[in-house]
Amino acid sequence: MKGWTNLQIRTLFLCFILNMLDGADVLVVSFVAPVLTQEWAVSDAVFGLVFSAGLAGMTLGALFLAPFADVWGRKNLIMLASAVIAIGMLASVLTTSVSQLMALRFFTGLGIGSMLASVAALASEFAPPRYRSFAVAVATAGYPAGATLAGLAGSWIIPAYGWQGMFILIGIGSAVILPILWLYLPESVQFLIARQPRGALERANRYLSAQGMELLTVLPLRSVASAAPPIRKLVQGDLRLVTLLCWGAFFSSFFTLYFLTSWIPRLAVEAGYPLATAINGSAAFNVGAFVGLVALGWFASRFELAVLIATFFILSAITMIVFGAQHTPEAVFFAGMVVIGFLVQGGFGGLYAIAARIYPTEVKTTGVGWSIGIGRLGAVAGPVVGGIVISAQLSLFASFVIFAIPMVIAALLTLLIARLCLKPDATVR
């Protein structure tokens, strides 16, 4: 990539891989849900608690663990989170009940939720200035890429090896990445300068040199830093309004996104499609999501990001309503899933780029983490409400109308962030 150094490309690639593993980690339950609801003889509403247990762990991880990256370092927290994810995934193979799987999904969710903000922050920091929104979008695109690959693998692994095979495959992948992160993932230069751990100047200059930037002769005077993450600053002064709007946008979009990603296979089966088609429909959604994120990142270097996000969200709401109005042949079903994934996830990924832009260095990971964490409350609610809606046997059209409304709300809040909370010289791109 022109204008990118090897370190910047490597960092973006690793951030992409981390999100790819997270996508597989999160979505694996939706792929095994049709099998487990029958094998364990549980209703959709009860199994919805498994989805929400994982998302609850992700919420708490984003709210209370992710901010420690501003204290311990982005790389250290990512390494710890990756270890938690690997343990949780592999241990899930041994579960024999909903309650056991819920406990391990919660544990795994703690790891996933705690790392996402750090990954977005590193992707933004280790990118040329004009490509920072693009870098965050590309890194975030790893999520649907991982979900897509997991979905495609699940269509033959589950029939051949059972649902346990999916957890083994993804758990091993999460473990293998650990030594690679230790060797090749850089620490945030901003963190090194702000916190000044042992060897900070040498490490910072090594990363600056690898990016072709001016080296530091000395570290700036260090302010007295708290051992606790600076959560309170998010709702003080000029940050208060932008934080509240950001939380609302994340909550609304998470609500719909996780309804779709959690229940697409089940909705498709209820609509009369075979299980393999239902799982591949989820994969089609994630193919569209991947393309949507990359497309939004490309457009973001040319147009105002907030307007792009709002456009994606509004079009996604319209597409969901139109698509849910009638039963379609399989080819049209796959095409519809691609378009909905393109618009919903494409716009959603842009929110990460906005959150990474609006917070200063000392609260960047905390701000992004809390935006994700509050959003996870919507992610917890979405699958639960989805399970209730499906159990109530509402039509696909009615279900999609219900979950299209939050996308419109997220679009309006995103435009408010751009209009009211961004300084004139801090154009969102």
C-alpha positions in Angstrom: 0.0 0.0 0.0 1.5 3.3 -1.1 2.5 5.5 1.8 2.5 2.7 4.3 5.5 1.2 6.1 6.0 -2.4 6.8 5.2 -1.9 10.5 2.0 -0.1 9.7 0.9 -2.9 7.3 1.9 -5.6 9.8 -0.1 -3.9 12.6 -3.2 -3.5 10.4 -2.9 -7.2 9.3 -2.7 -8.4 13.0 -5.6 -6.2 14.0 -7.6 -7.7 11.1 -6.7 -11.3 12.2 -7.7 -10.5 15.8 -11.1 -9.2 14.7 -11.4 -12.2 12.4 -10.9 -14.6 15.3 -13.4 -12.6 17.4 -16.0 -12.8 14.6 -15.6 -16.6 14.6 -15.6 -16.7 18.4 -18.8 -14.7 18.7 -20.8 -16.2 15.9 -20.0 -19.9 16.5 -23.0 -20.2 18.8 -25.4 -19.0 16.1 -24.0 -21.7 13.9 -24.5 -24.5 16.4 -27.8 -23.2 17.8 -30.0 -25.2 15.4 -28.2 -28.4 16.4 -28.0 -27.7 20.2 -31.7 -26.6 20.5 -32.7 -30.1 19.3 -29.9 -32.1 21.0 -30.6 -30.4 24.4 -34.3 -30.0 23.8 -34.5 -26.3 24.7 -36.7 -23.6 23.2 -35.4 -20.6 21.2 -36.2 -18.3 24.1 -34.1 -20.3 26.5 -31.2 -20.7 24.1 -31.3 -17.0 23.6 -29.8 -16.7 27.0 -26.7 -18.4 25.7 -26.2 -15.7 23.2 -26.9 -13.0 25.8 -24.5 -14.6 28.3 -21.6 -14.2 25.9 -22.7 -10.7 25.1 -23.0 -9.9 28.8 -19.4 -10.9 29.2 -18.4 -8.8 26.2 -20.3 -5.9 27.8 -18.5 -6.1 31.1 -15.2 -6.7 29.4 -15.6 -3.6 27.3 -16.8 -1.5 30.2 -14.5 -2.6 33.0 -11.5 -4.4 31.5 -10.9 -2.6 28.2 -10.1 0.7 30.0 -7.1 -0.9 31.7 -5.4 -0.8 28.3 -4.8 2.9 29.2 -3.0 1.7 32.3 -1.3 -1.5 31.4 -0.8 -1.0 27.6 -2.8 -2.0 24.5 -0.6 -5.0 23.7 -0.6 -6.5 27.2 -4.4 -6.4 27.4 -4.8 -7.9 23.9 -2.5 -10.8 24.9 -4.4 -11.4 28.1 -7.7 -11.3 26.3 -6.6 -13.7 23.6 -5.5 -16.2 26.3 -8.9 -16.0 27.9 -10.7 -16.5 24.6 -8.7 -19.6 23.8 -9.3 -21.2 27.2 -13.1 -20.4 27.0 -13.5 -21.8 23.5 -11.7 -25.0 24.1 -13.4 -25.6 27.5 -16.8 -25.2 25.8 -16.3 -28.5 24.1 -16.9 -30.2 27.5 -20.3 -28.6 28.2 -23.5 -30.7 28.4 -26.1 -28.1 29.4 -27.3 -24.6 28.7 -26.1 -23.4 32.0 -22.6 -24.7 31.5 -22.4 -23.2 28.0 -23.7 -19.9 29.4 -20.9 -19.7 32.0 -18.2 -20.4 29.4 -19.7 -18.0 26.9 -19.7 -15.3 29.6 -16.0 -16.0 30.4 -15.1 -16.0 26.7 -17.0 -12.8 26.2 -14.9 -11.1 28.9 -11.9 -11.6 26.7 -13.5 -10.6 23.5 -15.1 -7.4 24.9 -11.9 -6.3 26.6 -9.7 -6.4 23.5 -11.9 -4.8 20.8 -11.2 -1.1 21.8 -7.5 -1.7 21.9 -7.5 -3.3 18.5 -9.4 -0.3 17.0 -7.0 2.1 18.8 -3.9 0.4 17.5 -5.3 0.2 13.9 -6.0 3.9 14.0 -2.7 4.9 15.6 -0.4 2.8 13.3 -1.8 4.2 10.0 -0.9 7.2 7.9 -3.1 10.1 9.1 -5.3 10.3 6.0 -6.0 6.5 6.2 -6.9 6.2 9.8 -10.7 5.8 9.3 -9.8 3.4 6.4 -7.5 1.4 8.8 -10.2 1.0 11.5 -12.8 -0.1 8.9 -10.4 -2.7 7.4 -9.4 -4.0 10.8 -13.1 -4.2 11.8 -13.8 -6.0 8.5 -11.9 -9.0 10.0 -15.0 -9.6 12.2 -17.4 -10.6 9.3 -14.5 -12.3 7.5 -14.0 -14.6 10.5 -17.7 -15.1 10.8 -18.0 -15.9 7.1 -15.2 -18.5 7.2 -16.6 -20.0 10.4 -20.0 -20.2 8.7 -18.6 -21.9 5.6 -16.6 -24.3 7.8 -19.6 -25.0 10.0 -21.7 -26.2 7.1 -19.5 -29.3 6.8 -17.7 -29.5 10.2 -21.0 -29.7 12.2 -22.5 -32.5 10.1 -19.2 -34.4 10.1 -17.8 -33.8 13.6 -20.6 -32.4 15.6 -21.0 -29.0 17.2 -17.8 -29.6 19.3 -15.7 -29.5 16.2 -16.4 -25.8 15.7 -15.2 -24.9 19.2 -12.0 -26.9 18.8 -11.1 -25.3 15.5 -11.7 -21.8 16.7 -10.1 -22.4 20.1 -6.9 -23.6 18.5 -6.8 -20.6 16.2 -7.1 -18.3 19.2 -4.3 -20.0 21.0 -1.9 -20.1 18.0 -2.1 -16.3 17.6 -0.6 -15.7 21.1 3.1 -16.1 20.2 2.7 -14.2 17.0 1.2 -11.2 19.0 4.1 -11.4 21.4 6.7 -11.2 18.7 5.1 -8.8 16.2 2.3 -6.6 17.6 3.6 -3.2 18.6 2.7 -1.2 21.7 1.0 2.1 21.3 3.5 4.9 21.1 0.9 7.3 22.6 0.7 4.9 25.6 4.5 4.7 25.9 4.8 8.5 26.0 1.9 9.0 28.4 2.6 6.2 30.9 6.4 5.9 30.4 7.0 2.2 31.4 10.5 0.9 31.6 12.3 1.3 28.2 9.6 3.6 26.9 11.9 6.0 25.0 13.7 3.2 23.2 10.5 1.4 22.3 8.8 4.5 21.2 11.7 5.6 19.0 11.9 2.1 17.5 8.2 2.3 16.4 8.5 5.9 15.3 11.6 5.0 13.2 9.8 2.1 11.6 7.1 4.5 10.5 9.5 7.1 9.1 8.6 9.6 11.8 10.8 12.1 13.8 12.5 10.5 16.8 12.2 11.7 20.4 15.3 12.9 22.2 13.6 12.8 25.6 10.2 11.9 26.9 7.9 14.7 27.9 7.3 15.5 31.6 5.1 12.7 32.9 1.9 13.8 34.6 0.8 12.0 37.7 -1.1 9.1 36.4 -3.8 7.1 38.2 -3.5 3.4 38.5 -7.2 3.2 37.6 -8.7 3.9 34.1 -10.0 7.4 33.6 -13.7 6.5 33.2 -15.1 9.6 34.9 -13.6 11.9 32.3 -15.9 10.5 29.6 -18.9 12.3 31.1 -17.3 15.5 32.1 -16.9 18.8 30.2 -16.9 18.8 26.5 -16.9 15.0 26.3 -20.2 14.5 28.0 -22.5 15.2 25.0 -20.4 13.3 22.4 -20.1 10.4 24.8 -23.9 10.1 25.4 -24.6 10.4 21.6 -22.0 7.8 20.9 -23.4 5.4 23.4 -26.9 5.8 21.9 -25.6 5.1 18.4 -23.6 2.1 19.5 -26.6 0.7 21.5 -29.1 1.0 18.7 -26.8 -0.5 16.0 -25.6 -3.3 18.2 -29.3 -4.2 19.0 -30.1 -4.9 15.4 -26.8 -6.2 14.3 -26.7 -8.9 17.0 -30.3 -9.9 16.4 -29.4 -10.6 12.8 -26.1 -12.3 13.4 -27.6 -14.5 16.2 -30.8 -15.5 14.6 -30.4 -15.5 10.8 -29.9 -19.3 10.7 -32.9 -19.9 12.9 -35.1 -17.4 11.0 -34.1 -19.0 7.7 -35.0 -22.5 9.0 -38.4 -21.2 10.3 -38.9 -19.7 6.8 -38.5 -23.1 5.3 -34.9 -23.2 4.1 -32.7 -26.2 4.7 -30.1 -26.0 7.6 -27.2 -25.8 5.2 -28.9 -23.0 3.3 -29.6 -21.2 6.6 -26.0 -21.4 7.7 -24.7 -20.3 4.3 -27.2 -17.4 4.5 -25.4 -16.2 7.6 -22.2 -16.6 5.8 -23.6 -14.5 2.9 -24.6 -11.8 5.4 -21.0 -11.7 6.6 -19.6 -11.6 3.1 -21.7 -8.5 2.5 -20.5 -7.2 5.9 -16.9 -7.6 4.9 -17.3 -5.9 1.6 -19.4 -3.1 3.3 -16.7 -2.4 5.8 -14.0 -2.2 3.2 -16.2 -0.1 1.0 -17.0 2.3 3.8 -13.3 2.6 4.6 -12.5 3.5 1.0 -15.3 6.1 0.8 -14.3 7.5 4.2 -11.1 8.9 2.7 -13.3 10.8 0.2 -16.5 11.8 1.9 -17.7 12.7 5.3 -17.8 9.6 7.4 -20.9 10.4 9.5 -23.0 11.0 6.4 -21.8 7.7 5.0 -22.7 5.9 8.2 -26.2 7.4 8.3 -26.8 6.6 4.7 -25.8 3.0 5.2 -28.1 2.7 8.3 -31.1 4.2 6.6 -30.7 2.0 3.5 -30.3 -1.0 5.7 -33.6 -0.3 7.4 -35.4 0.1 4.1 -33.8 -3.1 2.7 -34.8 -5.2 5.8 -38.4 -4.1 5.5 -38.6 -4.8 1.7 -36.8 -8.1 2.0 -39.0 -9.3 4.9 -42.2 -8.6 3.0 -42.2 -11.9 1.0 -40.6 -15.4 0.8 -37.9 -15.6 -1.8 -36.0 -18.3 -3.7 -32.7 -19.3 -2.3 -30.7 -17.2 -4.8 -32.6 -14.1 -3.8 -32.3 -15.0 -0.1 -28.5 -15.1 -0.4 -28.5 -11.8 -2.3 -30.7 -10.2 0.3 -28.4 -11.3 3.1 -25.4 -9.9 1.3 -27.0 -6.5 0.8 -28.3 -6.3 4.4 -24.9 -7.4 5.7 -23.2 -4.8 3.5 -25.3 -1.9 4.8 -25.7 -2.9 8.5 -22.1 -3.9 9.3 -20.6 -1.4 6.9 -22.3 1.5 8.8 -21.6 -0.1 12.1 -17.9 -0.4 11.5 -17.8 3.3 10.8 -18.8 4.0 14.4 -15.5 2.5 15.6 -13.6 5.0 13.5 -15.7 7.9 14.8 -15.1 6.8 18.4 -11.4 6.4 17.8 -11.3 10.0 16.5 -13.3 11.9 19.1 -11.4 10.9 22.3 -8.0 12.2 23.3 -5.0 9.8 23.9 -5.4 9.6 27.7 -9.0 8.3 27.4 -9.0 6.9 23.9 -9.2 3.2 24.8 -11.5 3.9 27.7 -13.8 6.0 25.5 -13.9 3.5 22.7 -14.3 0.6 25.2 -17.2 2.2 27.0 -18.9 3.0 23.7 -18.6 -0.7 22.7 -19.6 -1.7 26.2 -22.8 0.4 26.3 -23.4 -0.9 22.8 -23.1 -4.5 24.1 -26.2 -3.8 26.3 -28.0 -3.5 23.0 -26.3 -6.7 21.8 -27.5 -8.5 24.9 -31.1 -7.2 24.5 -31.2 -7.9 20.7 -30.9 -11.7 20.8 -33.3 -11.9 23.8 -35.9 -9.8 22.1 -35.3 -11.8 18.9 -35.9 -15.1 20.7 -39.2 -13.7 22.1 -40.2 -12.4 18.7 -39.4 -15.8 17.1 -41.2 -17.7 19.8 -44.2 -15.5 19.3 -44.2 -16.7 15.7 -44.3 -13.2 14.2 -43.8 -13.0 10.5 -40.4 -12.3 9.0 -41.7 -8.9 7.9 -42.9 -7.9 11.4 -39.6 -9.1 12.9 -37.6 -7.0 10.4 -39.7 -3.9 10.9 -39.1 -4.1 14.6 -35.4 -4.3 14.2 -35.2 -1.7 11.4 -36.3 1.1 13.7 -33.0 1.1 15.8 -31.1 1.6 12.6 -32.9 4.8 11.9 -32.2 6.0 15.4 -28.5 5.2 15.0 -28.4 7.1 11.8 -29.9 10.3 13.4 -27.5 10.0 16.4 -24.5 9.7 14.2 -25.4 12.9 12.3 -25.8 14.7 15.6 -22.3 13.6 16.7 -20.9 15.1 13.5 -23.0 18.3 13.7 -22.8 19.1 17.5 -19.8 17.4 18.9 -17.0 17.5 16.5 -14.8 20.6 16.3 -14.7 22.4 12.9 -11.1 21.4 12.4 -11.7 17.8 13.3 -13.5 16.8 10.2 -14.8 13.2 10.5 -13.3 11.3 7.7 
